[in-house]
Structure formats: structure tokens, C-alpha cells
Amino acid sequence: MKQLLSRCVLLAGLLASSLAPAQAQKKLKAPKLDEDKIYEAAAQPAVPVGGMEAFAQYLADKQNYPTAALQRGTQGTVVVTFVVEKSGVVSHVEPQQPIDPDLDREAVRVIKEGPKWTPAQNRGEKVRMRVSIPITFQIPADQSTPVAASAPAAAAAPAPTVPPAPAVTNKPIVVAPDQPARPVEGTDAFFAWIQQNLKYPAQARQRKVEGRVIVEFIIQKDGTLTDIKPVKRLGSGCDEEAVRLIQASPNWVPATYQGQPIKQKMVLPVVFQL
């Protein structure tokens, strides 16, 4: 009887030892990430080297308002999409929502010449990720309330081949802000607040909808956010949730010009990821 029990114990031990490698082997056989796949969202999204605030400052310093577009009175937001490669360089830069050839070219230029990015990561591995950045060109409503835009010094003089617009007493001006608008607690804290307070819509969760809603809004001179609307929709309740989040979010520090607060249009992504 004792000999029989010893054999049973031995067989049980051999069975357990043979299962352990098999289970470990199953873990090693987890599907590998597609090296060429371009992700729309990632566990750790791509960010500019130096942070979003430094990148916003770069845009404020380097963005120019094309003279021809300024004289035509053309304004708007060019949403530029590009791919952040695993090396941190950007590729496939193009306007997602073209509005004017001159503004589109300038928006693409400023992204291509910008700093490198820290690549996105999924499951601890670097991945390629598509990013959308809004580049806003806006002529202020009147001279007393300029907005955040940058124009070359020559923009005030008419180009020889393009006739200037008729003179108007309250013709708006274009200025570069001394300080661009920014969240009160900083960009990282703002996006952390968004993620903490985001309520995934039940319909989107049921349909396994993931992606980004691009939301446009205006930062008023008192730091409040108004005129909130989605400019790139995702559906299944995500658009409404993105607008709700921006409406409920903390105020911003407004952009300033010559020490005075000014209005600024902003476009930001709200990421939905299961």
C-alpha cells in the first residue's frame, strides 16, 4: 500500500513538473505587436520631447501667418496629422482638414521642423502612433482684442502681386502672444484630470469604440472656456462626453499680449481607450 502511494505521489509530481513549462510556454506565445501598425491610441501616447507646454511655445515662436492669406482675410484651424515613428521622428505629415493652400503649407512646415517626440508605447514596446495637432490662424475681431497668432514683419506691407484689402477703420491685426494660453495647473495635470473624470459612454463600450474626439474651444480673457464643439467626431456618445469634459474642466490662464489677456482658440484631443 505504501509503495502504491509513493508511486501516486511520484506521478503527481512528474505531472506538475511537466505542466509548468507548458504554462510558461503559453505565456511566451502571447501575440507580438505588429511592427508596422500605426496606432490611433496607445497605453502611453507619444509626446513632444520637453512636454506639451514647450511644444506650444515652439509653435508660438515659429508659426508664421502667410502674407497672402492675411491679406485675403483667411483664417481658421488646420488640423495636421502625422506619424510619430519608433525613433521619435515625424513622418507622413499632412493637413487632415485643409482650409487654405498657404495656411496648410505653413502648418505642415512648422510640424516638420519641430522637435522630436518621445514615441508611444504599448505593452512596454515602442509603437508607431498617429497624432493630430491643431495649428490655428486667427485674425482678431478688433484691434483691442488680438489673438494668439504669429506674422512676419513684412505682413503689414502689401505684396506687389496681391492687392491689399480695402482699408477699414477697425481692421484687425495679427500678433504673436507674449504667453500662449495654458491650463492653470499645467498641461500634464489637465490631461490627467481629463482621464480621471472621463466617463466611457455605455454605447461606445458595448461597441468597443476607441479613438479620439478633437474638440475646439475658445479660451476667453478671463480664462473660461466657451464655444466648445467637436471638429472630429467618434460617435457612440463619445462626442457628447468630450464636450462635457471640456465644459466641466478647470479654467485656463489666458494668452497675453503686451501684458494684456487676449482670446485664443484651442483644439485638443480627448482620447477614449478601453
C-alpha positions as CSV (number, residue, x, y, z in Angstrom):
1,M,0.0,0.0,0.0
2,K,2.8,2.4,0.9
3,Q,4.6,1.5,-2.4
4,L,1.4,2.3,-4.3
5,L,1.0,5.7,-2.6
6,S,4.7,6.5,-3.3
7,R,4.1,5.8,-7.0
8,C,1.0,8.1,-7.0
9,V,2.9,10.9,-5.4
10,L,5.7,10.5,-7.9
11,L,3.3,10.5,-10.8
12,A,1.6,13.7,-9.5
13,G,5.0,15.4,-9.1
14,L,6.0,14.5,-12.6
15,L,2.7,15.7,-14.0
16,A,3.1,19.1,-12.2
17,S,6.6,19.5,-13.4
18,S,5.6,18.8,-17.0
19,L,2.7,21.3,-16.8
20,A,4.8,24.2,-15.5
21,P,7.0,24.5,-18.7
22,A,3.9,24.2,-20.8
23,Q,2.1,27.0,-19.0
24,A,5.2,29.1,-19.2
25,Q,5.5,28.4,-22.9
26,K,1.9,29.6,-23.3
27,K,2.8,32.9,-21.7
28,L,5.7,33.3,-24.1
29,K,3.4,32.7,-27.1
30,A,1.5,36.0,-26.5
31,P,0.9,37.7,-29.8
32,K,3.6,40.1,-30.8
33,L,2.8,43.7,-31.7
34,D,2.6,44.4,-35.4
35,E,5.8,46.4,-36.1
36,D,4.3,48.3,-39.0
37,K,0.9,49.1,-37.4
38,I,0.1,52.7,-36.9
39,Y,-1.9,53.1,-33.6
40,E,-4.6,55.7,-33.2
41,A,-4.3,55.4,-29.4
42,A,-1.7,53.8,-27.1
43,A,-1.3,53.0,-23.4
44,Q,1.5,55.6,-23.3
45,P,0.8,58.1,-26.0
46,A,3.6,59.9,-28.0
47,V,4.5,63.3,-26.5
48,P,6.9,66.0,-27.7
49,V,10.4,66.0,-26.2
50,G,10.3,68.6,-23.5
51,G,6.5,68.3,-22.9
52,M,3.4,69.9,-24.4
53,E,4.0,73.3,-22.9
54,A,7.4,73.6,-24.6
55,F,5.9,72.4,-27.8
56,A,3.1,75.0,-27.6
57,Q,5.8,77.6,-27.0
58,Y,7.7,76.4,-30.1
59,L,4.6,76.8,-32.2
60,A,4.0,80.3,-30.9
61,D,7.6,81.3,-31.7
62,K,8.0,79.6,-35.1
63,Q,4.5,79.8,-36.6
64,N,4.1,82.5,-39.3
65,Y,1.0,83.9,-40.8
66,P,1.4,83.8,-44.6
67,T,1.2,87.3,-46.0
68,A,-1.2,86.3,-48.9
69,A,-3.6,84.6,-46.5
70,L,-3.5,87.5,-44.2
71,Q,-4.4,90.0,-46.9
72,R,-7.2,87.7,-48.1
73,G,-8.5,87.7,-44.5
74,T,-8.3,83.9,-44.5
75,Q,-8.2,82.3,-41.0
76,G,-9.1,79.0,-39.4
77,T,-7.6,75.9,-37.8
78,V,-5.5,73.4,-39.8
79,V,-5.5,70.0,-38.2
80,V,-2.2,68.4,-39.1
81,T,-1.9,64.6,-38.8
82,F,1.4,62.8,-38.8
83,V,3.0,59.6,-37.6
84,V,5.5,59.5,-34.7
85,E,7.9,56.7,-35.6
86,K,9.6,54.5,-33.0
87,S,12.7,56.7,-33.4
88,G,10.7,59.8,-32.4
89,V,10.9,61.4,-35.8
90,V,7.7,62.5,-37.5
91,S,6.6,61.3,-40.9
92,H,3.5,61.3,-43.2
93,V,2.8,65.0,-42.3
94,E,-0.3,66.3,-44.0
95,P,-3.3,68.5,-43.3
96,Q,-6.3,66.5,-42.2
97,Q,-8.8,69.3,-42.8
98,P,-7.3,71.6,-45.4
99,I,-8.6,75.2,-45.3
100,D,-6.3,77.2,-47.5
101,P,-3.1,76.3,-49.5
102,D,-0.9,78.9,-47.8
103,L,-2.1,78.1,-44.3
104,D,-1.9,74.4,-45.0
105,R,1.7,74.6,-46.2
106,E,2.7,76.7,-43.2
107,A,1.1,74.3,-40.7
108,V,2.9,71.3,-42.3
109,R,6.2,73.2,-42.3
110,V,6.1,74.1,-38.6
111,I,5.3,70.4,-37.7
112,K,8.1,69.0,-39.9
113,E,10.7,71.4,-38.5
114,G,9.6,70.8,-34.9
115,P,11.4,68.9,-32.2
116,K,11.5,65.1,-32.0
117,W,8.9,63.2,-30.0
118,T,9.0,60.5,-27.3
119,P,7.5,57.6,-29.1
120,A,4.3,55.9,-27.9
121,Q,4.4,52.5,-26.1
122,N,2.0,49.6,-25.9
123,R,2.8,46.7,-23.5
124,G,6.2,48.1,-22.8
125,E,7.2,48.2,-26.5
126,K,7.6,51.3,-28.7
127,V,5.0,51.6,-31.4
128,R,4.2,53.9,-34.3
129,M,1.3,56.3,-33.5
130,R,-0.8,58.8,-35.4
131,V,-1.0,62.2,-33.9
132,S,-3.2,65.2,-34.7
133,I,-2.1,68.7,-33.9
134,P,-4.3,71.8,-34.5
135,I,-2.5,74.9,-35.9
136,T,-4.7,77.9,-35.5
137,F,-4.5,81.0,-37.7
138,Q,-7.0,83.6,-36.4
139,I,-7.4,87.3,-37.1
140,P,-8.8,89.1,-34.0
141,A,-12.3,90.6,-34.1
142,D,-10.9,94.0,-33.4
143,Q,-7.7,95.8,-32.6
144,S,-8.3,95.8,-28.9
145,T,-8.6,92.0,-28.7
146,P,-5.8,90.4,-30.7
147,V,-5.5,86.6,-30.7
148,A,-2.6,84.3,-30.5
149,A,-1.0,84.2,-34.0
150,S,2.3,85.0,-35.4
151,A,3.0,87.0,-38.5
152,P,6.2,88.1,-40.3
153,A,7.1,91.8,-40.1
154,A,6.6,92.2,-43.8
155,A,2.9,91.2,-43.4
156,A,1.9,94.8,-42.7
157,A,3.0,95.8,-46.2
158,P,1.1,94.7,-49.3
159,A,2.9,92.2,-51.6
160,P,3.4,93.6,-55.2
161,T,1.4,90.9,-56.9
162,V,-1.5,90.7,-54.4
163,P,-3.6,93.9,-53.9
164,P,-4.3,94.7,-50.3
165,A,-7.8,94.5,-48.9
166,P,-9.8,97.8,-48.8
167,A,-8.8,99.9,-45.8
168,V,-11.2,99.6,-42.9
169,T,-11.1,101.7,-39.7
170,N,-11.2,98.7,-37.4
171,K,-9.1,96.4,-39.5
172,P,-7.8,93.6,-37.2
173,I,-4.2,93.0,-36.6
174,V,-2.3,89.8,-36.1
175,V,0.1,89.4,-33.2
176,A,2.3,86.8,-31.6
177,P,1.3,86.4,-27.9
178,D,3.8,87.1,-25.2
179,Q,2.5,84.0,-23.5
180,P,0.2,81.4,-25.0
181,A,-2.9,80.1,-23.1
182,R,-2.2,77.2,-20.8
183,P,-4.0,75.1,-18.1
184,V,-3.8,76.6,-14.6
185,E,-2.1,73.5,-13.2
186,G,-0.1,72.7,-16.4
187,T,-0.8,70.6,-19.5
188,D,0.1,67.3,-17.8
189,A,-2.3,68.0,-14.9
190,F,-5.0,69.0,-17.3
191,F,-4.8,65.8,-19.3
192,A,-4.6,63.8,-16.1
193,W,-7.8,65.5,-14.9
194,I,-9.5,64.6,-18.3
195,Q,-8.6,60.9,-17.9
196,Q,-9.7,60.8,-14.3
197,N,-13.1,62.4,-15.0
198,L,-13.8,60.7,-18.3
199,K,-17.0,58.5,-18.2
200,Y,-16.8,56.0,-21.0
201,P,-20.2,56.0,-22.8
202,A,-22.0,52.7,-22.4
203,Q,-22.8,52.5,-26.1
204,A,-19.2,53.1,-27.0
205,R,-18.0,50.5,-24.5
206,Q,-20.6,48.0,-25.8
207,R,-19.4,48.6,-29.4
208,K,-15.7,48.6,-28.4
209,V,-15.3,52.1,-29.9
210,E,-11.8,53.6,-29.3
211,G,-10.1,56.7,-30.7
212,R,-10.0,60.4,-30.3
213,V,-12.5,63.3,-30.4
214,I,-10.9,66.5,-31.5
215,V,-12.6,69.4,-29.6
216,E,-12.4,73.0,-30.4
217,F,-13.0,75.8,-27.9
218,I,-12.1,79.4,-27.2
219,I,-10.2,80.5,-24.1
220,Q,-11.7,83.8,-23.1
221,K,-9.7,86.7,-21.5
222,D,-10.9,85.6,-18.0
223,G,-9.7,82.0,-18.6
224,T,-13.1,80.4,-19.1
225,L,-13.7,78.0,-22.0
226,T,-16.5,78.8,-24.4
227,D,-17.8,77.8,-27.9
228,I,-17.0,74.2,-27.3
229,K,-17.6,71.8,-30.2
230,P,-16.2,68.6,-31.7
231,V,-14.4,69.1,-35.0
232,K,-13.5,65.4,-35.4
233,R,-16.2,63.1,-34.2
234,L,-16.1,59.5,-32.9
235,G,-19.7,58.8,-32.3
236,S,-21.5,56.3,-29.9
237,G,-21.7,59.1,-27.2
238,C,-18.0,59.9,-27.2
239,D,-18.5,63.4,-28.8
240,E,-21.0,64.5,-26.2
241,E,-18.7,63.1,-23.4
242,A,-15.7,65.0,-24.8
243,V,-17.7,68.3,-24.9
244,R,-19.0,67.7,-21.3
245,L,-15.4,67.1,-20.1
246,I,-14.2,70.4,-21.6
247,Q,-17.2,72.3,-20.2
248,A,-16.5,70.9,-16.7
249,S,-12.7,71.3,-16.8
250,P,-10.8,73.9,-14.8
251,N,-10.2,77.3,-16.2
252,W,-7.0,78.2,-18.2
253,V,-4.5,81.0,-17.8
254,P,-5.4,83.2,-20.9
255,A,-2.9,84.1,-23.6
256,T,-1.4,87.6,-23.1
257,Y,-0.1,90.3,-25.4
258,Q,1.8,93.3,-24.1
259,G,0.7,92.3,-20.6
260,Q,-3.0,92.2,-21.5
261,P,-5.1,89.0,-21.7
262,I,-6.4,88.0,-25.2
263,K,-8.8,85.4,-26.5
264,Q,-7.3,82.2,-28.1
265,K,-8.8,79.3,-30.0
266,M,-7.6,75.9,-28.9
267,V,-8.2,72.4,-30.3
268,L,-7.4,69.4,-28.2
269,P,-7.9,65.6,-28.4
270,V,-9.9,63.6,-25.9
271,V,-8.8,60.0,-26.0
272,F,-11.1,57.1,-25.5
273,Q,-9.3,53.8,-24.9
274,L,-10.7,50.6,-23.4
